[in-house]
Amino acid sequence: MQTETFITSRDNPLFKRLKQLADSARARRAEHLTLLDGVHLIEAYLEAGGQPSILMFAASCPAELRIILAGRCAHARLVSLADKLFGELSPVATPVGVLAEAAWLDPHAAGDNPLVLLLEDIQDPGNLGSLLRSAAAAGASLAVLSLSCADPWSPKALRGGQGAQFVLPLQQRTDLLDWMLRHPALPVVALSLQNSVPLYQLDLSGPVGILVGNEGAGLSSPVLDAARYRANIPMPGRTESLNVAAAAAVALFEAVRQRFT
């Protein structure tokens, strides 16, 4: 039978540990744990085969929601927090009132026609989450994140990904140039405005990697030079460029379109 722990002080050891998970990428990496905020993320985690270790409720959380989630997370420790303490753990201004401590999942790649997303120095966790969400939706087999990418298991990246991290294999903190040199058989298409051809001229129907760079600086020269192709996205409208997440989504789903046709 599940028992419930009540926390009313910041000095509580469990609260201190949860606060570290909420705030520190280093703590999340050390324990391979994260905090999931809200019903949607918790349900996506359950659907992917995960089971939260701790289920946390704000004191004001409706009783009906507590009962439903506690029933679905039968092995989780239940914790109730004063609203003010809960607000310190939640990444949103108006939290729903439920959080979960969850172990990182390690999904396996599916299919025999690799579609890989390679990310260099994506700094904004919201952008990173959106990139991973698009890759997961496109059926990508892997996302490779460079050493300086934001933490994909941070609360903001998880909200941007909407569960993508639970189903998309991730290779984190990777020397991207070294990875590319060790996988010479995978044609990598770098999205770049420099000396590039329109994306739609390339054959993306076979194994391929889509490479995108930092929001402001773009791709570094060594990584860009290691790509087999450089592609741009034709933009007949009056704008200079696309957001990195939007550009990657266009490229990923062009690969999907070619594979379907």
Salt bridges, closest charged atoms under 4 A:
GLU4 OE2 - ARG66 NH1 3.10
ASP23 OD2 - LYS19 NZ 3.28
GLU31 OE1 - ARG17 NH1 3.35
ASP37 OD2 - ARG159 NH1 3.06
GLU43 OE2 - ARG72 NH1 3.80
GLU88 OE2 - ARG10 NH2 2.60
GLU101 OE2 - ARG17 NH2 2.67
ASP124 OD2 - LYS156 NZ 3.96
ASP151 OD2 - ARG28 NE 2.62
ASP178 OD2 - ARG182 NE 2.75
ASP225 OD1 - ARG230 NH2 2.89
GLU254 OE2 - ARG257 NH2 2.74
